[in-house]
Amino acid sequence: MSKSWLIRLTRSPGPPREVRRGIVEAVYVIVWETAHGPVIYAVRLESRSFVDAAALVRELLPPAQRDSAVVLEPELVQLDTLAEQLHAGPHIIIYGPDGSRAGRHLAERIGRTLGADLPVWIRGTNTVATARLLSAHDGPVPLPDDTGWPRCEATLLAAVRAGLPEDCPLAWAALAADHAIVLNQVVAGHARLPDRGPGWYLVARPRPPQPPSSLRLTGVVPPPERGVAAADEVIALRAAAADMERDDPRVPAWTAAATALSQLIRRDVSSDIIAGRPVAPHHDRIQAARLVPAVASWAGPVVSQWLETLIPLPGLPPLHRLDVLRRHTPAGPVRAAYRTRAGLYVLVLEGDVMCAEWPCDPAVAATWTDTTMLAVDPGGPLLAGNDPVPASRGAGGPLTADNLPRMRMVLPLALTSADAAFAEQSFVYDTLMEHPAMTLRPAIEAGTVRLPWKTVRELAAADVISVRRLLDPGEPRYYHYYGIVDSLHGPGPWAVIRRSATPEGHPRDERRNPDGTWSPSHLLSEVQFGRRDDDFIRLTPAEAGRA
């Protein structure tokens, strides 16, 4: 569409005449008549997902006026990120009579050209109740604070009352620093947004934060010590929160503090990896202490044997950990409940479905003997003896029969630490999963598995030896082939990559040139790490030859 007169001109030849104001199907509207045609201002209210400009034109205007109509929609102001925005606002989006978008411009410019001040709304204040209060207030309607700060304040106050700063000073510092960022953002947003500006006015303003004196957040910084003591605090807080009752006011504070501190530790790990520094084991300890939900069939010989070791429960206590478990598992009444010897909850639902807390700590494998039986029935849980086989590092759950990563779970437990580190290399792991000479994967991914732990370890060790042999410099080079595809315009690859690896398992990539030769390339790594918008697909050697 051609550029709107509200953009082409600097001022209307005369003031607009307001002919309508009110709520139309969860949209607050103002209709003006101008010398250039009607102007409709519209803002969605509450749950309304968008403004249908074309529908409003048809509903509010007679046919003779529709072709010259302009629709204005204010962009809702995000108060807690306003201070970070590079361009001063607020902004108005302009639509043509057919609903086509005609641009995004400063409210000051549009209001000045129109000759009328435009209402501007903070996100969350655009409600029917607020719209009905507009005429009764001179200035912004005062509203409760619905930014992220009240929740942060409640969490911090609960933490202070429960003694978190004294008991877990590192986690408290991480939590306080994290929530202080929210406070500072909201305060800065209020400071940047006046009640009125040229060509616009603010409809409503949430109450600015007023932290109580007991919250001293000025100058708080993340804890500099994030080693053993920090990991201990994260583990202790998560364990304590798990065993609290679901309505305990400490639960949000404990979980938020543990999350804030663990994120700092994870950030340190990422920095160490990028810098090539040795990675401290603290994050692995935190990961190992986690529990993830698991869902499986409650049927078969493996379950029957495991059931003999479980402790039946007469009822379910109202614990936070059980709420977390049920949040990620199928709905339905609990038919029976048990605890394992390690204290984990196992719930049996109608339809013979199990949902259980599943461990991630690999230390349990040290108790397995050569005769411990790795066992699973179709759709059932994976056990070693009567122990749940720990979930793989980084698993988020829920573990299900459809996505149970048996190789990820078993392989690091069955290998020596040196071989496990080698098998973690992406090229090595893919080869262990795909090469036809490998023996462990077909053995443990069958529908029904009964394997002595000694056999599992022997198969895993033999497969690692086979991969090392494939990567021996004296052997013919072994490749995986990939196609780089345009994520928008696919489907055919626009580049072919072949990946091999050093004897240590580190990947080496080459890109095929137009003349059929190969040159070193980092293209596949850039795609895998999100540094490009392209996607990649796996190719067989034959497909790579035809691409």
Long-range contacts (C-beta under 8 A, 24 or more apart in sequence): 1-96, 1-98, 1-100, 1-102, 3-102, 3-103, 4-70, 4-94, 4-96, 4-102, 4-103, 5-36, 5-37, 5-70, 5-113, 6-39, 6-70, 6-72, 6-94, 6-105, 6-110, 6-113, 6-114, 7-94, 7-102, 7-103, 7-105, 7-109, 7-113, 9-113, 10-112, 10-113, 11-112, 11-113, 11-115, 12-36, 12-113, 12-114, 12-115, 14-115, 15-115, 15-116, 16-114, 16-115, 16-116, 18-116, 20-60, 23-128, 23-131, 23-132, 24-56, 24-59, 24-60, 26-128, 27-51, 27-56, 28-119, 28-126, 28-131, 29-56, 29-60, 30-119, 31-60, 31-61, 32-114, 32-116, 34-114, 34-115, 36-68, 37-65, 37-68, 37-69, 37-70, 38-65, 38-68, 38-69, 38-70, 39-69, 39-70, 39-71, 39-72, 39-114, 40-69, 40-70, 40-71, 40-72, 41-71, 41-72, 41-73, 41-74, 41-118, 41-119, 42-71, 42-72, 42-73, 43-73, 43-74, 43-76, 43-119, 43-121, 43-126, 44-73, 44-126, 45-126, 45-127, 45-128, 45-131, 46-126, 46-127, 46-128, 52-99, 53-95, 53-96, 53-97, 53-99, 54-95, 54-97, 54-98, 54-99, 55-99, 57-97, 57-99, 66-97, 67-97, 68-97, 69-96, 69-97, 70-94, 70-95, 70-96, 70-97, 70-102, 71-95, 71-96, 71-97, 71-99, 72-110, 72-118, 74-107, 74-118, 74-119, 74-120, 74-121, 75-104, 76-121, 76-122, 76-123, 76-126, 77-120, 77-121, 77-122, 77-123, 77-189, 77-193, 78-123, 78-189, 79-122, 79-123, 79-147, 79-186, 79-189, 79-190, 79-193, 79-206, 80-147, 80-148, 80-149, 80-182, 80-185, 80-186, 80-189, 81-185, 81-189, 82-188, 82-189, 82-192, 82-193, 83-185, 83-188, 83-189, 83-191, 83-192, 84-185, 90-120, 90-197, 90-200, 92-118, 107-197, 107-199, 107-200, 108-197, 108-198, 108-199, 108-200, 109-199, 110-199, 111-198, 111-199, 111-200, 112-198, 112-199, 114-199, 117-196, 117-199, 117-200, 117-201, 118-199, 118-200, 118-201, 119-200, 119-201, 119-203, 120-200, 120-201, 120-202, 120-203, 121-203, 121-204, 122-193, 122-202, 122-203, 122-204, 122-205, 122-206, 124-206, 125-203, 125-204, 125-205, 125-206, 126-203, 130-203, 130-204, 133-204, 134-203, 139-195, 140-195, 140-201, 140-202, 140-203, 140-204, 140-205, 141-203, 141-204, 141-205, 142-204, 142-205, 142-207, 143-204, 143-205, 143-206, 143-207, 144-206, 144-207, 145-186, 145-206, 145-207, 145-208, 145-209, 146-206, 147-182, 147-186, 147-189, 147-206, 147-209, 148-182, 148-186, 149-182, 149-183, 149-186, 149-209, 152-179, 152-182, 152-183, 153-179, 153-183, 153-209, 153-211, 153-215, 154-252, 155-179, 155-252, 155-253, 155-256, 156-215, 156-217, 156-253, 157-212, 157-214, 157-215, 158-249, 158-250, 158-252, 158-253, 159-250, 159-253, 159-254, 159-257, 160-214, 160-215, 162-249, 162-250, 162-253, 164-253, 164-254, 164-257, 168-233, 168-236, 168-237, 168-257, 169-223, 170-223, 170-225, 170-226, 170-229, 170-230, 170-233, 170-261, 171-230, 171-233, 171-234, 171-237, 171-257, 171-258, 171-260, 171-261, 172-257, 173-220, 173-221, 173-222, 173-223, 174-222, 174-223, 174-257, 174-260, 174-261, 174-263, 174-264, 175-253, 175-256, 175-257, 175-260, 175-261, 176-217, 176-220, 177-220, 177-221, 177-222, 177-260, 178-222, 178-256, 178-260, 179-217, 180-217, 180-220, 183-209, 183-211, 183-217, 222-264, 223-261, 223-264, 226-261, 226-264, 226-265, 226-268, 226-282, 227-280, 227-282, 228-282, 230-261, 230-264, 230-265, 230-282, 231-265, 231-282, 231-283, 231-285, 231-286, 233-258, 233-261, 234-258, 234-261, 234-262, 234-265, 234-286, 235-285, 235-286, 235-289, 238-289, 238-290, 239-289, 241-320, 242-291, 242-319, 242-320, 242-321, 242-324, 243-319, 243-320, 243-321, 244-319, 244-320, 245-317, 245-318, 245-319, 245-320, 246-318, 246-319, 246-320, 246-322, 246-323, 247-318, 248-320, 251-320, 262-286, 284-393, 287-360, 287-393, 287-394, 288-360, 288-361, 288-362, 288-363, 288-390, 288-393, 289-360, 289-361, 290-360, 291-321, 291-344, 291-357, 291-358, 291-359, 291-360, 292-357, 292-358, 292-360, 292-391, 292-395, 292-396, 292-397, 292-398, 292-399, 293-324, 293-325, 293-328, 293-329, 293-355, 293-356, 293-357, 293-358, 293-397, 293-398, 293-399, 294-354, 294-355, 294-356, 294-357, 294-358, 294-381, 294-388, 294-391, 294-397, 294-398, 294-399, 294-400, 295-329, 295-330, 295-353, 295-354, 295-355, 295-398, 295-399, 295-400, 295-401, 296-353, 296-354, 296-356, 296-379, 296-380, 296-381, 296-399, 296-400, 296-401, 297-352, 297-353, 297-354, 297-377, 297-378, 297-379, 297-380, 297-401, 298-348, 298-352, 298-353, 298-354, 298-380, 299-352, 299-377, 299-379, 299-380, 300-377, 300-378, 300-379, 300-380, 301-377, 302-375, 302-376, 302-377, 302-380, 302-381, 302-383, 303-354, 303-377, 303-380, 303-381, 305-386, 306-381, 306-383, 306-386, 307-338, 309-340, 309-341, 309-386, 310-338, 310-339, 310-340, 310-346, 311-338, 311-339, 311-340, 311-341, 312-336, 312-337, 312-338, 313-337, 313-338, 313-339, 316-347, 321-345, 321-357, 322-347, 325-355, 325-356, 325-357, 326-355, 328-397, 328-398, 329-355, 329-398, 330-355, 340-388, 341-386, 344-388, 354-381, 355-398, 356-381, 356-388, 358-388, 358-390, 358-391, 358-397, 358-399, 359-388, 359-390, 359-391, 360-390, 360-391, 360-392, 360-393, 360-395, 361-390, 362-390, 362-412, 362-413, 364-390, 365-390, 365-413, 368-453, 369-453, 370-452, 370-453, 370-454, 371-452, 371-453, 371-454, 372-452, 372-453, 373-450, 373-451, 373-452, 373-453, 374-410, 374-444, 374-449, 374-450, 374-451, 374-452, 374-453, 374-456, 375-449, 375-450, 375-451, 376-406, 376-448, 376-449, 377-447, 377-448, 378-447, 378-448, 382-406, 382-409, 382-449, 384-453, 389-413, 406-444, 406-445, 407-432, 407-433, 407-440, 407-441, 407-444, 407-445, 410-440, 410-444, 410-456, 410-460, 411-440, 411-460, 414-440, 414-453, 414-456, 414-457, 414-459, 414-460, 414-461, 415-457, 415-460, 415-461, 415-464, 416-461, 419-460, 419-461, 419-464, 422-464, 422-467, 422-468, 422-504, 422-505, 423-464, 423-467, 425-501, 425-504, 425-505, 425-506, 425-507, 426-507, 427-480, 427-499, 427-500, 427-501, 427-505, 427-506, 427-507, 428-464, 428-467, 428-501, 428-505, 430-480, 431-467, 431-470, 431-478, 431-480, 432-463, 432-464, 432-467, 435-466, 435-467, 435-470, 437-466, 438-463, 438-466, 439-463, 467-505, 468-503, 471-500, 471-501, 471-502, 471-503, 471-505, 472-503, 473-503, 479-541, 480-538, 481-538, 481-539, 481-540, 481-541, 481-543, 481-544, 482-524, 482-536, 482-537, 482-538, 482-539, 483-536, 483-537, 483-538, 483-539, 483-543, 483-544, 483-547, 484-523, 484-524, 484-527, 484-534, 484-535, 484-536, 485-534, 485-535, 485-536, 485-537, 486-534, 486-535, 487-533, 487-534, 487-535, 488-533, 490-535, 492-547, 493-537, 493-539, 493-547, 495-523, 496-539, 496-544, 496-547, 497-521, 497-523, 497-524, 497-536, 498-544, 499-524, 512-544
